[in-house]
Amino acid sequence: MARHKVEISGVNTANIKVLSNTEMKSLFKKMQEGDLFARELLVEGNLKLVLSILKRFTSRCDNMDDLFQVGCVGLLKAIDNFDLSHEVKFSTYAVPMILGEVRRYLRDNNSIRVSRSLKDIAYKTLKYKEEVLTQTGKEPSIEEIAEKLEVAPFDVINALESLKEPVSMFEAIYNDGGDTIYLCDQIEDKKANSKDFEIKLALNEAIDNLSEREQFILDERFIIGKTQMEIAEELDISQAQVSRLEKSAISTLKKVLR
């Protein structure tokens, strides 16, 4: 079957190779032994990860070539700092670093002015998160960051919120070939606040009760954007098993929303 060709920064996205978990481990070991070619293969084999992250920023940047290159900088940092001994999936480790680079770029080119002090807290927050992620494989909590920077947790949250791009009220959020649904159509009904909050709490609890594998599959499928086959290769199980686990997890969450 012919694949649709899309080029970004001269890269044909239809020909991007996706590495299996076994291939990734082998290449990381070779790279750590000084094999520069293995590093190049790791970059090429994870370009799809960068592209999947950039999908959420298509409406916020006019030049996706520039944003792709920025994402690749984050990918290179993740590859150079990844530690196999932490037994963390590379994608789990790399996504925050790629997102950090992209958000910094968008922040620095933001049309809305943010105070210098807020920018400073945001920059220090992202830097500290990267340092802790590199050392431990886990992101620090807001409270840990606030204690490290000697500021209030609210200041950390406010600084991170300032990095977000403004969204138009008339931005299209869904179109199935019929009438387009815009963001303004989905404005929250203040009367439903209490009920919505209860639903969110129940949904979060339901997610926490899913198995680690089910949570991982939902994250990889619907946040990162991987196919079931790609996840199957990474987990070293069949595509059918991934499909069953995905359906089971979604079924569990649907029961909460009914």
Summary of the structure (lengths in Angstrom):
residues: 258
radius of gyration: 20.0
end to end distance: 39.5
largest distance: 60.8
contacts: 674
relative contact order: 0.08
helix: 69%
strand: 3%
